[in-house]
Amino acid sequence: MRWISQPAATACVRSLHHGRNRFFASEAARRPKSRFGPTVSLEHFLQRGKVLSLWRRVLRDTRRIADLETRAETRRMAKDEFQRNKDVKDISQIKYLISTGKSQWDATERYIDGL
């Protein structure tokens, strides 16, 4: 059995430790992107919640439409509007679209209540 000196043993441990850190750093760099997409700002996150809330409201309210064709057409029109604007990134534009969508849906809701 061969013994090594304390300084040599310390150098070996440091070398292993350094190599391990390099390994983990390189693994992190090669790690695939998040499956949830890029990280968004807090403001984008909050606006996304408002958009989803409006979408759920539309789906809930359309259940009250008795005629199935009218219900399907209303949902299709709403879905088309949401999909048409899904790639908007500007916060002020998103806020405007949410506001406009709410007012348009309020008008549609008054019409639904009149049916």
Residue frames as a rotation matrix with the C-alpha (Angstrom) as fourth column:
MET 1
0.586 0.810 0.000 0.00
0.810 -0.586 0.000 0.00
0.000 0.000 -1.000 0.00
ARG 2
-0.451 -0.767 0.456 1.38
0.784 -0.585 -0.208 3.36
0.427 0.264 0.865 -0.97
TRP 3
0.298 0.494 -0.817 0.89
0.829 -0.557 -0.035 6.42
-0.473 -0.667 -0.575 1.18
ILE 4
0.015 -0.282 0.959 0.84
0.696 -0.686 -0.213 9.95
0.718 0.671 0.186 -0.21
SER 5
-0.849 -0.421 -0.319 1.75
0.522 -0.576 -0.629 13.09
0.081 -0.700 0.709 1.64
GLN 6
-0.130 0.821 -0.555 -0.86
0.697 -0.322 -0.640 15.41
-0.705 -0.470 -0.531 3.11
PRO 7
-0.296 0.025 -0.955 -0.21
-0.413 -0.905 0.104 18.22
-0.862 0.425 0.278 0.57
ALA 8
-0.952 -0.062 -0.300 -0.54
-0.301 0.372 0.878 15.76
0.057 0.926 -0.373 -2.31
ALA 9
-0.621 0.780 -0.081 -3.78
0.781 0.605 -0.156 14.36
-0.073 -0.160 -0.984 -0.87
THR 10
-0.083 0.569 -0.818 -5.16
0.306 -0.767 -0.564 17.87
-0.948 -0.297 -0.111 -0.46
ALA 11
-0.609 -0.212 -0.764 -4.23
-0.594 -0.516 0.617 18.68
-0.525 0.830 0.189 -4.05
CYS 12
-0.961 0.277 -0.024 -6.04
0.204 0.762 0.614 15.53
0.188 0.585 -0.789 -5.26
VAL 13
-0.297 0.895 -0.332 -9.18
0.847 0.087 -0.524 16.41
-0.440 -0.437 -0.785 -3.33
ARG 14
-0.147 0.200 -0.969 -9.12
-0.138 -0.974 -0.180 19.98
-0.979 0.108 0.171 -4.65
SER 15
-0.874 -0.233 -0.427 -8.64
-0.447 0.038 0.894 18.68
-0.192 0.972 -0.137 -8.17
LEU 16
-0.768 0.640 0.014 -11.61
0.625 0.745 0.233 16.33
0.139 0.187 -0.972 -7.82
HIS 17
-0.110 0.737 -0.667 -13.73
0.654 -0.452 -0.607 19.04
-0.749 -0.503 -0.432 -6.25
HIS 18
-0.387 -0.115 -0.915 -12.83
-0.419 -0.862 0.286 21.51
-0.821 0.494 0.286 -9.00
GLY 19
-0.981 -0.010 -0.193 -13.54
-0.176 0.447 0.877 18.95
0.078 0.894 -0.441 -11.72
ARG 20
-0.527 0.844 -0.104 -16.90
0.836 0.493 -0.241 18.11
-0.152 -0.214 -0.965 -10.17
ASN 21
-0.062 0.484 -0.873 -17.89
0.207 -0.849 -0.486 21.79
-0.976 -0.210 -0.048 -10.15
ARG 22
-0.674 -0.224 -0.704 -16.93
-0.601 -0.389 0.698 22.07
-0.431 0.893 0.128 -13.81
PHE 23
-0.934 0.354 0.042 -18.99
0.331 0.816 0.473 18.96
0.133 0.456 -0.880 -14.55
PHE 24
-0.205 0.919 -0.336 -22.10
0.839 -0.011 -0.543 20.35
-0.503 -0.393 -0.770 -12.85
ALA 25
-0.173 0.093 -0.980 -21.65
-0.197 -0.979 -0.058 23.74
-0.965 0.183 0.188 -14.49
SER 26
-0.867 -0.174 -0.467 -21.38
-0.481 0.048 0.876 22.18
-0.130 0.984 -0.125 -17.93
GLU 27
-0.751 0.659 0.033 -24.40
0.659 0.747 0.081 19.95
0.028 0.083 -0.996 -17.25
ALA 28
-0.073 0.736 -0.673 -26.46
0.505 -0.554 -0.662 22.98
-0.860 -0.388 -0.331 -16.27
ALA 29
-0.430 -0.145 -0.891 -25.48
-0.553 -0.738 0.387 24.71
-0.714 0.659 0.237 -19.49
ARG 30
-0.947 0.030 -0.319 -26.58
-0.251 0.549 0.797 21.68
0.199 0.835 -0.512 -21.52
ARG 31
-0.663 0.747 0.049 -29.86
0.412 0.419 -0.809 21.27
-0.625 -0.516 -0.585 -19.66
PRO 32
-0.521 0.523 0.674 -32.88
0.735 -0.126 0.666 21.73
0.433 0.843 -0.319 -21.94
LYS 33
-0.798 0.300 0.522 -35.05
-0.350 -0.937 0.003 24.80
0.490 -0.180 0.853 -21.62
SER 34
-0.751 0.587 0.302 -38.04
-0.229 0.197 -0.953 24.74
-0.619 -0.785 -0.013 -19.33
ARG 35
-0.735 0.552 0.393 -41.09
0.674 0.539 0.505 23.03
0.067 0.636 -0.769 -20.75
PHE 36
0.187 0.835 -0.517 -43.12
0.822 -0.422 -0.383 25.98
-0.538 -0.353 -0.765 -19.51
GLY 37
0.585 -0.023 0.811 -41.42
0.643 -0.596 -0.481 28.39
0.494 0.803 -0.334 -21.90
PRO 38
-0.414 -0.819 0.396 -39.39
0.410 -0.557 -0.723 31.48
0.813 -0.137 0.567 -21.14
THR 39
-0.388 0.209 -0.898 -39.66
0.885 -0.186 -0.426 33.26
-0.256 -0.960 -0.113 -17.82
VAL 40
0.046 0.496 0.867 -42.06
0.610 -0.701 0.369 36.20
0.791 0.512 -0.334 -17.96
SER 41
-0.808 -0.312 0.500 -42.19
-0.112 -0.752 -0.649 39.38
0.579 -0.581 0.573 -15.93
LEU 42
-0.811 0.527 -0.254 -44.51
0.407 0.195 -0.892 39.75
-0.421 -0.827 -0.373 -12.96
GLU 43
-0.420 0.667 -0.615 -46.70
-0.583 -0.718 -0.380 42.16
-0.695 0.199 0.690 -14.93
HIS 44
-0.491 0.212 -0.845 -47.06
-0.747 0.396 0.534 39.67
0.448 0.893 -0.037 -17.79
PHE 45
-0.898 0.124 -0.422 -47.89
0.281 0.900 -0.334 36.95
0.339 -0.418 -0.843 -15.27
LEU 46
-0.670 0.671 -0.319 -50.62
0.134 -0.314 -0.940 39.09
-0.730 -0.672 0.121 -13.68
GLN 47
-0.314 0.556 -0.769 -52.12
-0.870 -0.494 -0.003 40.06
-0.381 0.668 0.639 -17.03
ARG 48
-0.746 0.010 -0.666 -52.12
-0.366 0.829 0.423 36.42
0.556 0.559 -0.614 -18.11
GLY 49
-0.866 0.444 -0.231 -54.25
0.454 0.502 -0.737 35.64
-0.211 -0.742 -0.636 -15.06
LYS 50
-0.383 0.742 -0.551 -56.72
-0.334 -0.667 -0.666 38.35
-0.861 -0.071 0.503 -16.06
VAL 51
-0.449 0.174 -0.877 -56.90
-0.882 0.073 0.466 36.99
0.145 0.982 0.120 -19.61
LEU 52
-0.866 0.096 -0.490 -57.55
0.087 0.995 0.040 33.47
0.492 -0.008 -0.871 -18.32
SER 53
-0.728 0.634 -0.260 -60.20
0.277 -0.074 -0.958 34.81
-0.627 -0.770 -0.121 -15.95
LEU 54
-0.279 0.614 -0.738 -61.97
-0.771 -0.601 -0.209 36.55
-0.572 0.511 0.641 -18.84
TRP 55
-0.614 -0.010 -0.790 -61.75
-0.627 0.615 0.479 33.39
0.480 0.789 -0.384 -20.96
ARG 56
-0.913 0.281 -0.295 -63.28
0.392 0.803 -0.449 31.27
0.110 -0.526 -0.843 -18.17
ARG 57
-0.533 0.744 -0.403 -66.03
-0.111 -0.534 -0.839 33.85
-0.839 -0.402 0.367 -17.71
VAL 58
-0.356 0.366 -0.860 -66.86
-0.932 -0.207 0.298 33.66
-0.069 0.907 0.415 -21.41
LEU 59
-0.756 0.029 -0.654 -67.03
-0.186 0.948 0.257 29.87
0.628 0.316 -0.712 -21.29
ARG 60
-0.856 0.452 -0.250 -69.18
0.414 0.310 -0.856 29.91
-0.309 -0.837 -0.452 -18.14
ASP 61
-0.428 0.717 -0.550 -71.59
-0.375 -0.695 -0.613 32.51
-0.822 -0.056 0.567 -19.48
THR 62
-0.537 0.230 -0.811 -72.06
-0.821 0.077 0.566 30.81
0.193 0.970 0.148 -22.84
ARG 63
-0.966 0.215 -0.146 -73.51
0.241 0.950 -0.196 27.78
0.097 -0.225 -0.970 -21.04
ARG 64
-0.482 0.825 -0.294 -76.64
0.095 -0.285 -0.954 29.86
-0.871 -0.488 0.059 -20.48
ILE 65
-0.438 0.321 -0.840 -77.31
-0.874 -0.370 0.314 30.09
-0.210 0.872 0.443 -24.23
ALA 66
0.171 0.630 0.757 -80.06
-0.405 0.746 -0.529 27.56
-0.898 -0.217 0.383 -24.94
ASP 67
0.948 0.194 -0.253 -79.58
-0.299 0.266 -0.917 27.27
-0.110 0.944 0.310 -28.71
LEU 68
0.543 -0.769 0.337 -76.60
0.407 0.592 0.695 24.97
-0.735 -0.240 0.635 -29.30
GLU 69
0.332 -0.411 0.849 -75.67
0.907 -0.109 -0.407 26.56
0.260 0.905 0.336 -32.65
THR 70
0.726 -0.016 0.688 -75.64
-0.060 -0.997 0.040 30.05
0.685 -0.070 -0.725 -31.16
ARG 71
0.880 -0.421 0.220 -73.62
-0.211 0.068 0.975 28.79
-0.426 -0.904 -0.029 -28.19
ALA 72
0.389 -0.758 0.524 -71.04
0.763 0.583 0.278 27.14
-0.516 0.292 0.805 -30.46
GLU 73
0.387 -0.208 0.899 -70.82
0.705 -0.562 -0.433 30.21
0.595 0.801 -0.071 -32.71
THR 74
0.892 -0.037 0.450 -70.36
-0.276 -0.833 0.479 32.54
0.358 -0.552 -0.753 -29.73
ARG 75
0.703 -0.667 0.246 -67.59
0.035 0.378 0.925 30.36
-0.711 -0.642 0.289 -28.31
ARG 76
0.329 -0.577 0.747 -65.94
0.930 0.336 -0.150 30.09
-0.164 0.744 0.647 -31.72
MET 77
0.614 -0.067 0.787 -65.95
0.305 -0.899 -0.314 33.88
0.728 0.432 -0.532 -32.16
ALA 78
0.897 -0.286 0.337 -64.49
-0.436 -0.449 0.780 34.40
-0.072 -0.846 -0.528 -28.68
LYS 79
0.569 -0.707 0.421 -61.85
0.404 0.686 0.605 31.73
-0.717 -0.174 0.675 -29.26
ASP 80
0.419 -0.384 0.823 -60.85
0.859 -0.125 -0.496 33.34
0.294 0.915 0.278 -32.56
GLU 81
0.773 -0.098 0.626 -60.41
-0.152 -0.988 0.032 36.71
0.616 -0.120 -0.779 -30.84
PHE 82
0.803 -0.494 0.333 -58.28
-0.335 0.088 0.938 35.24
-0.493 -0.865 -0.095 -28.07
GLN 83
0.435 -0.659 0.614 -56.13
0.686 0.684 0.248 33.29
-0.584 0.313 0.749 -30.52
ARG 84
0.629 -0.165 0.759 -55.70
0.591 -0.532 -0.606 36.27
0.504 0.831 -0.237 -32.81
ASN 85
0.614 -0.341 0.712 -54.17
-0.472 -0.881 -0.015 38.26
0.632 -0.327 -0.702 -29.94
LYS 86
0.973 -0.164 -0.165 -52.25
0.233 0.670 0.705 35.48
-0.004 -0.724 0.690 -28.18
ASP 87
0.224 -0.968 0.109 -48.82
0.947 0.190 -0.258 36.69
0.229 0.161 0.960 -29.34
VAL 88
0.578 0.012 0.816 -49.19
0.003 -1.000 0.013 40.28
0.816 -0.005 -0.578 -28.10
LYS 89
-0.009 -0.715 -0.699 -46.27
0.868 0.342 -0.360 41.10
0.496 -0.610 0.618 -25.77
ASP 90
-0.685 -0.259 0.681 -46.75
0.051 -0.949 -0.310 44.81
0.727 -0.178 0.664 -25.04
ILE 91
-0.769 0.347 -0.538 -48.27
0.626 0.233 -0.744 45.27
-0.133 -0.908 -0.396 -21.56
SER 92
-0.658 0.549 -0.515 -50.28
-0.336 -0.826 -0.452 48.38
-0.674 -0.124 0.729 -22.46
GLN 93
-0.531 0.457 -0.714 -51.71
-0.745 0.149 0.650 46.62
0.403 0.877 0.261 -25.53
ILE 94
-0.719 0.253 -0.648 -52.60
0.367 0.929 -0.044 43.58
0.591 -0.269 -0.761 -23.40
LYS 95
-0.762 0.441 -0.474 -54.37
0.362 -0.317 -0.877 45.81
-0.536 -0.840 0.082 -20.85
TYR 96
-0.588 0.540 -0.602 -56.25
-0.734 -0.668 0.119 47.52
-0.338 0.512 0.789 -23.67
LEU 97
-0.578 0.344 -0.740 -57.33
-0.410 0.661 0.628 44.18
0.705 0.667 -0.241 -25.15
ILE 98
-0.781 0.305 -0.546 -58.52
0.600 0.610 -0.518 42.91
0.175 -0.732 -0.659 -21.76
SER 99
-0.689 0.516 -0.508 -60.51
-0.029 -0.721 -0.692 46.09
-0.724 -0.462 0.513 -21.19
THR 100
-0.510 0.477 -0.715 -62.03
-0.860 -0.274 0.430 45.96
0.009 0.835 0.550 -24.67
GLY 101
-0.707 0.199 -0.678 -62.78
-0.038 0.947 0.318 42.26
0.706 0.251 -0.662 -24.31
LYS 102
-0.806 0.417 -0.421 -64.55
0.530 0.192 -0.826 42.80
-0.264 -0.889 -0.376 -21.00
SER 103
-0.526 0.636 -0.564 -66.71
-0.436 -0.771 -0.464 45.60
-0.731 0.002 0.683 -22.38
GLN 104
-0.511 0.335 -0.792 -67.56
-0.771 0.229 0.595 43.60
0.381 0.914 0.141 -25.50
TRP 105
-0.768 0.216 -0.602 -68.43
0.297 0.954 -0.036 40.58
0.567 -0.206 -0.798 -23.40
ASP 106
-0.779 0.531 -0.335 -70.60
0.186 -0.314 -0.931 42.70
-0.599 -0.787 0.146 -21.07
ALA 107
-0.399 0.634 -0.662 -72.59
-0.860 -0.509 0.030 43.82
-0.318 0.582 0.749 -24.12
THR 108
-0.526 0.164 -0.835 -72.86
-0.436 0.791 0.430 40.22
0.730 0.590 -0.344 -25.33
GLU 109
-0.911 0.161 -0.381 -73.91
0.399 0.585 -0.706 39.12
0.109 -0.795 -0.597 -21.85
ARG 110
-0.602 0.737 -0.308 -76.75
-0.375 -0.602 -0.705 41.68
-0.705 -0.308 0.638 -21.83
TYR 111
-0.284 0.461 -0.841 -77.87
-0.923 0.105 0.369 40.23
0.258 0.881 0.396 -25.16
ILE 112
-0.733 -0.038 -0.679 -77.71
0.012 0.998 -0.069 36.68
0.680 -0.058 -0.731 -23.74
ASP 113
-0.889 0.414 -0.195 -79.81
0.221 0.015 -0.975 37.75
-0.401 -0.910 -0.105 -20.74
GLY 114
-0.400 0.755 -0.519 -82.40
-0.759 -0.591 -0.275 39.13
-0.514 0.284 0.810 -23.17
LEU 115
-0.687 0.106 -0.719 -82.78
-0.516 0.625 0.586 35.77
0.512 0.773 -0.374 -24.94
